[in-house]
Amino acid sequence: MRKKSIGRFLCADPKICHGQLTFRGTRILVADVLELVALNMNWDEIIKECHGSITRAAIAEAVRFAGRVIVEHAQEYMERPASA
């Protein structure tokens, strides 16, 4: 696997965090930031938590990308039987 860029701020590099999606130039996992967004943490607090290594624009790109992925792959999850 080679380094892959996704937009301006997101990338996956097999040499960084085992190829998981991170913010470009950091080791901050996109999944971790999205979890903080889901917990309703203020974006400025998220940026502070990340020591200013990411921006509001980077968080917005991650949220937009996650939304697109959900829309594009929702059918795969809807076809699975609901767990009891």
Backbone torsions as a table, in degrees:
resi	resn	phi	psi	omega
1	MET	NA	135.1	176.1
2	ARG	-99.3	166.5	175.4
3	LYS	-62.9	133.7	179.8
4	LYS	-123.2	130.5	176.0
5	SER	-95.2	140.2	176.9
6	ILE	-128.7	100.6	-176.9
7	GLY	73.6	-161.2	-178.4
8	ARG	-80.7	-30.1	-167.8
9	PHE	-116.2	-12.9	-174.2
10	LEU	-110.3	143.3	176.9
11	CYS	-155.0	161.2	175.2
12	ALA	-129.4	120.0	-178.3
13	ASP	-129.0	122.6	-178.0
14	PRO	-59.8	-18.2	179.6
15	LYS	-87.4	-7.7	-178.3
16	ILE	-123.9	122.2	176.8
17	CYS	52.1	40.3	175.7
18	HIS	56.6	29.6	176.7
19	GLY	83.0	4.6	177.7
20	GLN	-69.1	157.1	-179.0
21	LEU	-68.9	123.9	179.7
22	THR	-129.1	171.8	172.5
23	PHE	-83.4	132.7	-175.7
24	ARG	-48.9	132.0	176.9
25	GLY	79.4	7.5	179.9
26	THR	-133.3	177.2	170.5
27	ARG	-113.3	24.0	-179.7
28	ILE	-86.6	120.1	-178.3
29	LEU	-74.2	133.8	176.9
30	VAL	-60.3	-40.1	-179.8
31	ALA	-58.9	-38.9	179.7
32	ASP	-65.7	-42.1	179.9
33	VAL	-68.4	-40.9	177.5
34	LEU	-62.3	-34.7	176.5
35	GLU	-63.9	-41.5	177.6
36	LEU	-64.9	-39.0	176.0
37	VAL	-61.8	-44.5	179.8
38	ALA	-62.5	-29.5	177.7
39	LEU	-82.2	6.4	177.5
40	ASN	67.5	28.0	175.5
41	MET	-72.6	137.6	177.5
42	ASN	-59.6	136.1	-176.8
43	TRP	-61.3	-35.3	178.1
44	ASP	-64.9	-33.9	176.0
45	GLU	-69.4	-37.7	177.1
46	ILE	-61.6	-45.1	179.0
47	ILE	-60.7	-43.0	178.0
48	LYS	-63.1	-42.8	178.2
49	GLU	-59.9	-32.2	179.9
50	CYS	-92.6	16.4	176.8
51	HIS	56.7	33.0	178.0
52	GLY	72.9	12.8	-177.2
53	SER	-76.6	-16.6	177.4
54	ILE	-125.7	166.6	-177.8
55	THR	-120.7	170.0	175.0
56	ARG	-60.0	-39.2	179.2
57	ALA	-62.5	-37.7	179.1
58	ALA	-67.4	-41.8	177.9
59	ILE	-64.0	-43.6	179.3
60	ALA	-60.0	-41.4	178.6
61	GLU	-63.0	-40.8	179.1
62	ALA	-63.1	-42.1	179.3
63	VAL	-65.4	-44.8	178.2
64	ARG	-61.3	-43.9	-180.0
65	PHE	-62.9	-44.5	178.7
66	ALA	-60.9	-41.4	178.5
67	GLY	-62.2	-43.9	178.4
68	ARG	-62.1	-42.6	-179.0
69	VAL	-63.6	-41.2	178.8
70	ILE	-62.1	-47.4	-179.3
71	VAL	-61.3	-45.3	-176.7
72	GLU	-68.8	-28.0	-174.6
73	HIS	-116.0	7.4	-177.5
74	ALA	-57.1	-39.5	-177.9
75	GLN	-58.8	-35.2	179.5
76	GLU	-61.0	-35.6	-178.5
77	TYR	-84.3	-29.3	179.2
78	MET	-71.3	-24.2	-178.7
79	GLU	-79.2	-14.7	180.0
80	ARG	-78.1	142.9	177.3
81	PRO	-66.1	143.6	178.5
82	ALA	-68.9	138.3	178.5
83	SER	-84.7	145.1	-176.9
84	ALA	-80.2	NA	NA
